[in-house]
Amino acid sequence: MSVRKLGVKAAVYYSTGPPGVFRYEDVPDPGIGESDLLVRVDAVSIEGGDTLNRLQGDLASVPHVVGYQCAGTVIEAGPAAEGFSPGDRVVTVGLNGSHAERRAVPSAFAWKLPASGRPSPRHRLER
């Protein structure tokens, strides 16, 4: 049985526009499905698409949790998330949700990082 916080801090906005639309606030802890991972976010990237979406993109939800990519540690894996276990270090991609303390993501959109050491251009992602 997993123990989750009641909420997480996240970068969000409620409508598109200039940088002033951003808020940093509590949102519900993301739940996971059968083949999803719950990831503790350790690092995020800021992509050009983040900026374009903030200016005029569609909101997947309100509040919209910002971010496409992150790296972190698996906290929980759904029963059908084959090849992943709590403690695995991963990178993830998705249409939103990476700029929060935790992210739920389908396991098909996550890749394992090397178990030790810092990633370098020579490291390859594991599937």
Residue, then its C-alpha position, 0 to 999 in steps of 0.5 A: m500500500s502506498v502512502r501519498k501526500l494530499g497534494v504537490k507543489a506545481a507550476v500552473y496556469y489557468s489561462t494562456g498569456p504572458p509569463g504573469v499567468f504562472r502560479y506556484e501552488d498546491v494541486p492534487d497528487p497525481g494518481i496512476g493507472e495500471s501501466d503508469l508510473l508515479v515519479r518524484v521529479d528531480a529535474v525538469s527541462i523548459e522547452g520551446g513548446d512550454t512557452l508556445n503553449r503558455l502563450q496560446g495553447d490548449l489547456a489539458s486541464v485547469p489548472h494546467v500543470v506545465g511541462y513536457q519532460c522531467a527526470g526523477t525516481v519511480i515512487e510507484a509502478g502500476p501492476a502492468a508497468e513492466g520493467f519498472s520498480p520503485g527506486d528506478r531513475v527515469v526520464t519521462v516525456g508527456l504533454n504536460g505535468s512535469h513541472a510538479e513535485r510528482r508526475a504520473v506518466p504512462s510507462a511507455f513514455a519513461w526510460k531508465l537512467p543508468a543505475s549509478g553515476r551521472p548520465s553522460p553522452r556515452h550512457r544509453l537509456e535502458r528500456 
